[in-house]
Amino acid sequence: MPTFDIEQIKNAYKVNWFLTSTSSGVEALVDEIKALLDEQEERTRGRGQHEPIYRETIKCILLNLFISTQYHSYSSLVSYPRGEGEYHSGNMYHNHSIGYTDVIGIINLLEADNLIEQLPRESTGGLWSRVYVTEHLINKFNRYNLSLNHISISENLPVLRLKDSDRNLINFRQSDITQQMVTNTRYINSQLNSSNISLLLEDSLLPDIRGFNRDGTPKPVTNFTYKQLYRVFNDTSFERGGRFYGGWWQHIKSEYRSLIFIDNKPTVEIDYSNMQVAILYHMEGITPPNGDAYDLSAYGFEHTEEQRKKNKKAFSTLLNSENSYHVAREIQEAFRQKHPQIEHHFNTTIGKTTQFKDSQIAEEILLQLMRQGIVALPIHDSFVVQQEHGDTLKSVMRQAYLDVMGTDNAPDKDIELPEHRGFNIPELINDYNNSPESYSHFNRINNITPDNRLELAV
């Protein structure tokens, strides 16, 4: 077994119990592995009604193990819970049939067959163990020609998540409104799942794409199979929060988003500028002032991009927190002077209400585009589409803002092209066409093999 450092153990690929597949190759592999496990277990009686669940559990575990061998950009380990309490039902967010006894039994049998190896418990800590795929199982993956395109997400994936004021997930009763949200999100996910969403970047540069949260902690290690979205609501209310999360493109550094390809075509990112500020003004029935809402140079602060980022983060805190003791007093006072018509909303957590508004706008944009056959990737107040659909996206963004906010005075839309981020797409495409072997993760996502080469259009 290879050796793994603390960071690799910590950032192991977390098992996803909602993976499934209808591929004939996957089904054949599951049949073979199940026969091996049954023989080893010396099972002499059938499982009766439980047999389909047991088989589906084997499939789900194999799919998770397969993903770990592909392009998980930092660690090839898979983490899974060994604590029985992690599998208890009664929680609507555990809406699957995977059970503790089956998982532990299957993992142990796979290890006994030398198809996986488990890291010693003392090296991992907690109730989540780590496993590593051996060459024996990798050879079986190759023999059945498994592809990432064979993997999909079960429709049982919870696409609405409601949290209380302490940010704990809580159960809720479905209403006509929430059911429509579920229907819309699943439709959006079906369109995303049928598209190849990739990053045109050399394998050697993948470790650098990982983004950071606002508190400076690194975001989850990028897993390019995560295309399914879900919405998170706050404070036990379906009118607080509601933004879309889950897409891998939301976890990478912003400069690399310009390298996203959708179905082998380059993309453009367009976002609303000053969106949270504009929404708050429009909620008050006031036209937002012109100019950059976060520029505080008139109040003694530097007019630099770095300072603007600090200002924007501080403004977000003013909207989303009940107190702003960790926001510099000078910045607070500057924003009160710059935005006197909305300063009474500071420290009221109104930001979660404005987030609900922007989530409604995002939902409308995604639905309108996808009904036209245009795949769009949301990043809260910005959207990524193929470059050829940029004008359509701008038009839809304008209309969606009007539909939700009741005004066509939508915020300006900033366009982010690759050259704005220092990348030259034609040069990258030429490099790929000349050396496709250096882009193995891109090839895997798009199911490209030496026998099935793709020439990207410049």
C-alpha positions in Angstrom: 0.0 0.0 0.0 1.3 3.5 -0.8 2.0 5.8 2.1 -0.4 8.8 2.7 0.3 12.0 4.6 -2.1 13.6 7.0 -3.5 16.0 4.4 -4.3 13.2 2.0 -6.0 11.2 4.7 -7.9 14.3 5.8 -9.0 15.1 2.2 -10.0 11.6 1.2 -12.9 11.3 -1.2 -16.0 11.2 0.9 -18.3 8.3 -0.1 -21.6 9.3 -1.8 -24.4 6.9 -1.1 -26.5 8.3 -4.0 -24.4 7.0 -6.8 -26.0 4.6 -9.3 -25.6 3.3 -12.8 -27.5 1.4 -15.5 -24.4 0.6 -17.6 -24.1 -3.0 -18.8 -20.4 -2.9 -17.9 -21.2 -1.8 -14.4 -23.9 -4.4 -14.0 -21.5 -7.1 -15.3 -18.8 -6.0 -12.8 -21.3 -6.0 -9.9 -22.4 -9.6 -10.9 -18.8 -10.7 -10.8 -17.9 -9.1 -7.5 -21.2 -10.3 -5.9 -20.4 -13.8 -6.9 -16.9 -13.5 -5.4 -18.3 -12.1 -2.1 -21.1 -14.8 -2.0 -18.5 -17.5 -2.5 -16.2 -16.1 0.2 -19.1 -15.7 2.6 -20.2 -19.3 1.8 -23.7 -18.1 1.6 -26.1 -21.0 1.3 -29.4 -19.2 1.5 -30.9 -16.4 -0.5 -31.4 -12.9 1.0 -35.0 -12.8 -0.2 -36.4 -9.4 -0.5 -33.2 -7.9 0.7 -31.2 -9.2 -2.3 -31.8 -6.2 -4.6 -30.7 -3.8 -1.8 -27.5 -5.8 -1.1 -26.7 -5.8 -4.8 -27.3 -2.0 -5.1 -25.0 -1.5 -2.1 -22.2 -3.4 -3.8 -22.8 -1.3 -6.9 -22.7 2.0 -5.0 -19.5 1.0 -3.2 -17.8 0.0 -6.4 -18.8 3.2 -8.1 -17.3 5.3 -5.3 -14.1 3.2 -5.4 -13.9 3.7 -9.2 -14.2 7.4 -8.9 -11.3 7.5 -6.5 -9.1 5.9 -9.2 -9.9 8.5 -11.7 -9.3 12.2 -11.2 -9.6 12.9 -7.6 -7.0 15.6 -7.8 -5.3 15.2 -4.3 -6.0 11.9 -2.6 -7.0 8.5 -4.0 -8.4 7.4 -0.7 -12.1 6.8 0.0 -13.6 7.6 3.4 -16.7 5.9 4.7 -18.4 5.8 8.1 -17.8 2.7 10.4 -20.1 4.0 13.1 -23.5 2.5 13.1 -25.2 5.7 14.0 -24.1 7.3 10.7 -26.6 4.9 8.9 -29.7 5.3 11.1 -32.8 6.1 9.2 -35.5 8.6 10.3 -33.5 11.5 8.8 -34.9 12.7 5.4 -31.4 13.5 4.2 -30.5 9.8 4.5 -33.0 8.9 1.8 -31.3 5.8 0.6 -31.3 2.1 1.4 -27.6 1.7 2.2 -27.3 0.0 5.6 -24.5 -0.4 8.2 -24.4 -4.2 8.2 -24.2 -4.4 4.4 -21.5 -1.8 4.0 -19.2 -3.1 6.7 -19.7 -6.7 5.5 -19.0 -5.8 1.9 -15.9 -3.7 2.7 -14.5 -6.5 4.8 -15.1 -9.1 2.1 -13.5 -6.8 -0.6 -10.5 -6.5 1.6 -10.3 -10.2 2.2 -10.3 -10.7 -1.6 -7.4 -8.2 -1.9 -9.6 -5.8 -3.9 -9.1 -3.0 -1.4 -6.9 -2.2 1.5 -7.9 -0.3 4.6 -5.7 2.2 6.5 -5.2 1.3 10.1 -7.9 2.9 12.3 -5.4 4.7 14.5 -4.0 6.6 11.4 -7.4 8.0 10.4 -9.1 9.0 13.7 -12.8 9.4 14.3 -15.5 7.1 13.0 -14.6 7.5 9.3 -12.2 4.9 7.9 -10.2 5.1 4.7 -9.7 2.5 2.0 -7.5 2.3 -1.1 -8.2 0.4 -4.3 -5.7 -2.3 -5.3 -4.4 -3.1 -8.7 -6.7 -6.2 -8.7 -9.8 -4.1 -8.6 -8.4 -1.5 -11.0 -7.8 -4.3 -13.5 -11.4 -5.3 -13.2 -12.5 -1.7 -13.8 -10.4 -1.6 -16.9 -11.7 -5.0 -18.1 -15.3 -3.8 -18.0 -14.4 -0.4 -19.6 -15.9 1.6 -16.8 -16.3 5.3 -17.6 -17.3 8.3 -15.4 -20.1 8.8 -17.9 -21.6 5.6 -16.7 -22.3 7.1 -13.3 -25.3 9.1 -12.3 -27.0 10.4 -9.2 -30.0 8.8 -7.7 -33.3 10.7 -7.9 -33.5 10.2 -4.1 -30.7 12.8 -3.6 -32.2 15.4 -1.3 -32.2 18.6 -3.3 -33.7 20.8 -0.6 -31.9 21.2 2.7 -33.3 23.2 5.6 -31.2 24.3 8.5 -32.0 25.8 11.8 -30.4 28.9 13.3 -27.5 26.7 14.6 -27.0 25.5 11.0 -28.1 22.0 11.8 -30.1 20.1 9.1 -33.8 19.6 10.2 -36.6 17.6 8.7 -39.6 19.4 7.1 -43.0 18.7 5.6 -43.3 19.1 1.8 -45.7 21.8 0.6 -46.8 22.7 -2.9 -44.0 25.4 -2.9 -41.2 23.0 -1.8 -42.4 20.3 -4.1 -42.2 22.7 -7.1 -38.6 23.6 -6.0 -37.8 19.9 -5.9 -39.2 19.4 -9.4 -37.4 22.4 -10.8 -34.0 21.4 -9.2 -34.3 17.8 -10.4 -35.0 19.0 -13.9 -32.0 21.3 -13.8 -29.9 18.4 -12.5 -31.1 16.1 -15.3 -29.8 18.6 -17.9 -26.5 18.9 -16.0 -26.1 15.2 -15.7 -26.5 14.7 -19.5 -23.6 17.2 -20.2 -19.9 16.8 -20.0 -18.5 19.6 -17.8 -14.8 19.7 -17.7 -11.7 21.8 -17.2 -9.1 22.2 -19.9 -6.1 22.1 -17.7 -3.0 19.9 -17.7 -3.0 17.2 -15.0 0.1 18.6 -13.4 -1.7 21.9 -12.6 -4.8 20.3 -11.0 -3.6 20.6 -7.4 -3.6 24.4 -7.7 -7.3 24.8 -8.6 -8.6 24.3 -5.1 -10.4 27.4 -3.9 -10.8 28.8 -0.4 -13.8 29.7 1.8 -14.3 33.2 3.1 -12.7 32.3 6.4 -9.5 31.2 4.6 -10.0 27.4 5.0 -9.6 25.4 1.8 -12.8 24.2 0.0 -13.3 20.5 -0.6 -10.9 18.8 -2.9 -12.3 19.0 -6.4 -14.3 16.0 -7.6 -15.4 16.4 -11.2 -18.3 14.0 -10.9 -20.2 16.4 -8.6 -22.6 18.0 -11.1 -25.8 17.7 -9.1 -27.2 20.8 -7.4 -29.1 21.2 -4.1 -30.5 24.3 -2.4 -29.8 25.2 1.2 -32.3 27.3 3.2 -31.6 28.8 6.6 -33.3 29.7 9.9 -36.0 27.1 9.5 -37.5 29.2 6.6 -37.9 28.6 2.9 -37.6 32.3 2.4 -34.1 32.6 3.9 -31.1 31.5 1.8 -32.0 29.0 -0.9 -28.8 29.3 -3.0 -27.7 26.4 -5.3 -24.7 24.4 -4.1 -23.0 21.1 -5.1 -21.4 21.8 -8.5 -17.6 21.1 -8.6 -17.1 24.5 -10.5 -18.1 26.3 -7.3 -15.1 24.9 -5.4 -12.2 26.0 -7.7 -10.3 29.2 -7.7 -12.2 31.9 -9.7 -9.4 32.4 -12.3 -9.7 28.7 -13.4 -13.4 28.9 -14.1 -12.5 30.5 -17.4 -11.1 27.1 -18.4 -14.4 25.3 -18.0 -15.7 23.5 -21.1 -19.2 22.4 -21.6 -19.6 19.6 -24.1 -16.1 20.3 -25.4 -16.8 24.0 -26.1 -15.2 27.0 -24.3 -17.4 29.1 -22.0 -18.0 32.6 -20.8 -19.0 33.7 -17.2 -21.4 36.6 -16.7 -22.3 37.9 -13.4 -24.5 40.7 -11.9 -22.3 43.4 -10.4 -23.3 44.7 -6.9 -26.2 42.3 -6.9 -26.8 42.0 -3.1 -26.7 45.8 -2.8 -29.1 46.3 -5.8 -31.6 43.7 -4.4 -31.6 45.5 -1.1 -32.3 48.9 -2.6 -35.0 47.5 -4.9 -36.6 45.8 -1.9 -36.9 49.3 -0.4 -38.3 50.6 -3.7 -35.2 52.7 -4.3 -33.1 52.9 -7.4 -29.5 51.9 -6.5 -26.8 54.6 -6.9 -24.5 54.4 -9.8 -21.0 53.2 -9.5 -19.2 50.4 -7.5 -21.2 49.7 -4.3 -18.0 48.4 -2.6 -15.6 51.2 -3.5 -14.8 53.2 -0.4 -12.0 55.3 -1.8 -14.0 58.5 -1.1 -13.8 57.6 2.6 -10.1 57.2 2.9 -9.6 53.6 1.7 -7.4 52.5 -1.2 -8.9 52.1 -4.6 -7.4 48.6 -5.3 -8.9 45.2 -6.2 -7.5 43.7 -2.9 -9.2 46.4 -0.8 -12.4 46.0 -2.8 -12.5 42.3 -1.9 -12.0 43.2 1.8 -14.8 45.8 1.5 -17.2 43.3 -0.1 -16.5 40.7 2.5 -17.1 43.3 5.2 -20.4 44.4 3.6 -21.5 40.7 3.4 -20.9 40.4 7.1 -22.9 43.6 7.8 -25.9 42.0 6.0 -25.6 38.4 7.3 -24.6 38.8 11.0 -26.4 40.2 14.0 -23.2 41.9 15.1 -20.1 43.1 13.2 -17.6 43.3 16.0 -15.0 41.7 13.7 -15.6 44.3 10.9 -13.3 47.4 11.3 -15.3 50.3 12.7 -13.9 52.6 10.0 -15.3 50.3 7.2 -18.7 50.1 9.0 -18.9 53.9 9.2 -17.8 54.3 5.6 -20.6 52.0 4.4 -23.1 53.8 6.5 -22.2 57.0 4.9 -22.1 55.5 1.4 -25.4 53.7 1.7 -27.5 55.7 4.2 -30.8 54.6 2.6 -30.2 50.9 3.6 -27.9 51.2 6.6 -30.8 50.4 8.9 -30.6 46.8 7.6 -27.0 46.3 8.8 -26.6 43.7 11.5 -30.2 42.4 10.9 -29.2 39.2 8.9 -31.2 40.7 6.0 -28.6 39.1 3.8 -30.3 35.7 4.0 -33.4 37.3 2.6 -31.5 38.9 -0.3 -29.9 35.5 -0.9 -33.4 34.0 -1.3 -34.2 36.7 -3.9 -31.0 35.9 -5.8 -31.7 32.2 -5.5 -35.1 32.8 -7.1 -33.4 34.7 -9.9 -30.9 32.0 -10.4 -33.6 29.3 -10.5 -35.5 31.3 -13.2 -32.3 31.8 -15.3 -31.4 28.1 -15.1 -34.9 27.0 -16.1 -35.3 29.4 -18.9 -31.9 28.5 -20.4 -32.2 24.8 -20.1 -35.7 24.8 -21.6 -33.8 26.3 -24.6 -31.3 23.5 -24.5 -28.6 25.7 -23.0 -26.7 24.3 -20.1 -25.7 26.9 -17.5 -23.6 26.5 -14.4 -24.6 28.7 -11.4 -22.1 30.4 -9.0 -24.7 32.3 -7.0 -24.8 35.6 -8.8 -22.9 34.5 -11.9 -23.5 31.9 -14.6 -21.3 30.0 -17.0 -22.5 29.0 -20.5 -20.9 28.1 -23.8 -19.5 31.3 -25.4 -21.9 31.1 -28.3 -24.8 31.6 -25.8 -23.4 34.6 -24.0 -25.9 37.1 -25.5 -28.8 34.8 -24.7 -27.6 34.5 -21.1 -27.5 38.3 -20.7 -31.0 38.7 -22.0 -32.3 35.9 -19.7 -30.5 37.5 -16.7 -32.3 40.8 -17.4 -35.7 39.1 -17.8 -35.3 37.0 -14.7 -34.4 40.0 -12.5 -37.5 41.8 -13.8 -39.7 38.7 -13.1 -38.4 38.3 -9.5 -37.8 41.9 -8.4 -40.4 43.7 -10.5 -38.0 46.1 -12.1 -36.0 46.0 -15.3 -33.4 48.2 -13.7 -31.2 45.1 -13.3 -27.6 45.4 -12.1 -24.9 45.7 -14.7 -23.6 42.4 -16.0 -19.8 41.8 -15.9 -18.4 39.5 -18.5 -15.5 37.3 -17.6 -13.6 35.8 -20.6 -10.5 33.6 -20.4 -8.2 36.4 -21.5 -9.4 38.4 -18.5 -7.9 35.7 -16.3 -4.6 35.5 -18.2 -5.5 32.5 -20.3 -5.3 32.1 -24.0 -7.9 29.5 -25.0 -6.7 29.0 -28.6 -3.2 28.3 -27.3 -4.5 25.8 -24.7 -6.6 24.1 -27.4 -3.6 23.7 -29.7 -1.6 22.4 -26.8 -4.3 19.9 -26.0 -4.6 18.8 -29.6 -0.8 18.2 -29.7 -0.4 16.6 -26.3 -3.8 15.1 -25.2 -2.0 12.6 -22.9 -1.2 15.6 -20.6 -4.9 16.2 -20.0 -6.0 12.7 -18.9 -8.7 14.1 -16.5 -10.3 16.1 -19.3 -10.2 12.9 -21.5 -11.9 10.8 -18.8 -14.7 13.3 -18.3 -15.3 13.4 -22.0 -14.8 9.7 -22.5 -11.9 10.3 -24.9 -9.5 7.4 -25.5 -6.5 6.9 -27.9 -8.9 5.1 -30.2 -11.4 7.9 -29.9 -9.4 11.1 -30.1 -11.1 14.5 -30.2 -9.8 17.5 -32.0 -11.0 20.6 -30.2 -12.0 23.5 -32.5 -9.9 26.6 -32.1 
